[in-house]
Amino acid sequence: MYVRSKAGIGRALAGIDNVFYAPSENEASSVSMADLCLALGLSYVCFRLPERIEEKATSGTLAKLERWEKRRSFELTTPQALKAKPETLAALRF
């Protein structure tokens, strides 16, 4: 199953750049739920299978993902940020 899922992720990464959109730093309102879901999924794959992203993702996809990850909402939910264990949920607000 692991081998099949790695192959599927590789196929998806090969074609995702054509449909994946990343907003500019100042853009907030034109983000679709589909783009947000793709960004979250890619971010998770980067976290769990970084070698797969390096092998199969295009430079365009990586650049778009980097723009997403610079958004404050993404910065606050990275595994590194969540290790901080804030005292209240209000500390996670952006």
C-alpha positions as YAML, in Angstrom:
chain: A
units: angstrom
residues:
- id: 1
  name: MET
  ca: [0.00, 0.00, 0.00]
- id: 2
  name: TYR
  ca: [2.86, 2.39, 0.82]
- id: 3
  name: VAL
  ca: [4.42, 1.84, -2.60]
- id: 4
  name: ARG
  ca: [1.06, 2.44, -4.33]
- id: 5
  name: SER
  ca: [0.41, 5.63, -2.39]
- id: 6
  name: LYS
  ca: [3.90, 6.95, -3.15]
- id: 7
  name: ALA
  ca: [3.31, 6.29, -6.85]
- id: 8
  name: GLY
  ca: [-0.08, 8.02, -6.72]
- id: 9
  name: ILE
  ca: [1.38, 11.05, -4.96]
- id: 10
  name: GLY
  ca: [4.10, 11.21, -7.59]
- id: 11
  name: ARG
  ca: [1.54, 11.19, -10.43]
- id: 12
  name: ALA
  ca: [-0.53, 13.88, -8.73]
- id: 13
  name: LEU
  ca: [2.49, 16.09, -8.14]
- id: 14
  name: ALA
  ca: [3.50, 15.86, -11.77]
- id: 15
  name: GLY
  ca: [0.30, 17.59, -12.93]
- id: 16
  name: ILE
  ca: [-0.80, 19.71, -10.00]
- id: 17
  name: ASP
  ca: [0.98, 22.90, -11.04]
- id: 18
  name: ASN
  ca: [-1.60, 23.60, -13.77]
- id: 19
  name: VAL
  ca: [-4.47, 23.87, -11.29]
- id: 20
  name: PHE
  ca: [-2.78, 25.01, -8.08]
- id: 21
  name: TYR
  ca: [-3.09, 28.71, -7.27]
- id: 22
  name: ALA
  ca: [-1.24, 30.64, -4.59]
- id: 23
  name: PRO
  ca: [-2.24, 34.16, -3.61]
- id: 24
  name: SER
  ca: [0.26, 36.99, -3.43]
- id: 25
  name: GLU
  ca: [1.27, 38.24, 0.00]
- id: 26
  name: ASN
  ca: [-1.34, 41.00, 0.08]
- id: 27
  name: GLU
  ca: [-4.16, 39.00, -1.48]
- id: 28
  name: ALA
  ca: [-6.71, 37.50, 0.85]
- id: 29
  name: SER
  ca: [-10.17, 37.39, -0.68]
- id: 30
  name: SER
  ca: [-9.68, 35.51, -3.94]
- id: 31
  name: VAL
  ca: [-8.53, 32.23, -2.40]
- id: 32
  name: SER
  ca: [-10.80, 29.29, -3.15]
- id: 33
  name: MET
  ca: [-11.45, 26.37, -0.83]
- id: 34
  name: ALA
  ca: [-9.96, 24.07, -3.48]
- id: 35
  name: ASP
  ca: [-6.67, 25.97, -3.46]
- id: 36
  name: LEU
  ca: [-6.59, 25.98, 0.33]
- id: 37
  name: CYS
  ca: [-7.20, 22.21, 0.40]
- id: 38
  name: LEU
  ca: [-4.43, 21.62, -2.14]
- id: 39
  name: ALA
  ca: [-2.04, 23.77, -0.13]
- id: 40
  name: LEU
  ca: [-2.86, 21.90, 3.07]
- id: 41
  name: GLY
  ca: [-2.46, 18.54, 1.36]
- id: 42
  name: LEU
  ca: [0.87, 19.51, -0.18]
- id: 43
  name: SER
  ca: [2.09, 20.88, 3.10]
- id: 44
  name: TYR
  ca: [1.22, 17.57, 4.76]
- id: 45
  name: VAL
  ca: [3.03, 15.59, 2.06]
- id: 46
  name: CYS
  ca: [6.07, 17.83, 2.57]
- id: 47
  name: PHE
  ca: [5.95, 17.05, 6.27]
- id: 48
  name: ARG
  ca: [5.48, 13.29, 5.90]
- id: 49
  name: LEU
  ca: [7.23, 12.51, 2.60]
- id: 50
  name: PRO
  ca: [9.72, 15.30, 1.90]
- id: 51
  name: GLU
  ca: [11.73, 13.14, -0.49]
- id: 52
  name: ARG
  ca: [8.65, 12.63, -2.68]
- id: 53
  name: ILE
  ca: [8.09, 16.36, -3.00]
- id: 54
  name: GLU
  ca: [11.74, 16.90, -3.91]
- id: 55
  name: GLU
  ca: [11.58, 14.17, -6.57]
- id: 56
  name: LYS
  ca: [8.26, 14.92, -8.25]
- id: 57
  name: ALA
  ca: [7.02, 18.46, -7.58]
- id: 58
  name: THR
  ca: [7.76, 21.12, -10.17]
- id: 59
  name: SER
  ca: [9.59, 24.29, -9.24]
- id: 60
  name: GLY
  ca: [6.33, 26.18, -9.84]
- id: 61
  name: THR
  ca: [4.44, 24.01, -7.36]
- id: 62
  name: LEU
  ca: [7.18, 24.42, -4.78]
- id: 63
  name: ALA
  ca: [7.17, 28.21, -5.23]
- id: 64
  name: LYS
  ca: [3.38, 28.34, -4.81]
- id: 65
  name: LEU
  ca: [3.53, 26.15, -1.72]
- id: 66
  name: GLU
  ca: [6.20, 28.41, -0.26]
- id: 67
  name: ARG
  ca: [3.92, 31.44, -0.77]
- id: 68
  name: TRP
  ca: [1.11, 29.60, 1.03]
- id: 69
  name: GLU
  ca: [3.37, 28.62, 3.90]
- id: 70
  name: LYS
  ca: [4.35, 32.27, 4.44]
- id: 71
  name: ARG
  ca: [0.76, 33.12, 5.28]
- id: 72
  name: ARG
  ca: [0.27, 33.65, 9.00]
- id: 73
  name: SER
  ca: [-2.43, 30.98, 9.26]
- id: 74
  name: PHE
  ca: [-0.01, 28.39, 7.89]
- id: 75
  name: GLU
  ca: [2.90, 29.55, 10.04]
- id: 76
  name: LEU
  ca: [0.86, 29.05, 13.19]
- id: 77
  name: THR
  ca: [-0.13, 25.49, 12.32]
- id: 78
  name: THR
  ca: [3.21, 23.99, 11.30]
- id: 79
  name: PRO
  ca: [4.41, 21.02, 13.35]
- id: 80
  name: GLN
  ca: [7.20, 23.21, 14.75]
- id: 81
  name: ALA
  ca: [4.77, 25.92, 15.84]
- id: 82
  name: LEU
  ca: [2.38, 23.42, 17.38]
- id: 83
  name: LYS
  ca: [5.16, 21.95, 19.51]
- id: 84
  name: ALA
  ca: [5.12, 25.22, 21.45]
- id: 85
  name: LYS
  ca: [1.86, 24.18, 23.19]
- id: 86
  name: PRO
  ca: [0.40, 27.62, 23.99]
- id: 87
  name: GLU
  ca: [-1.48, 28.04, 27.24]
- id: 88
  name: THR
  ca: [-4.72, 28.99, 25.48]
- id: 89
  name: LEU
  ca: [-6.24, 28.62, 22.04]
- id: 90
  name: ALA
  ca: [-6.38, 32.41, 21.83]
- id: 91
  name: ALA
  ca: [-2.60, 32.42, 21.50]
- id: 92
  name: LEU
  ca: [-2.99, 30.66, 18.13]
- id: 93
  name: ARG
  ca: [-5.21, 33.39, 16.68]
- id: 94
  name: PHE
  ca: [-3.94, 35.22, 13.67]
...
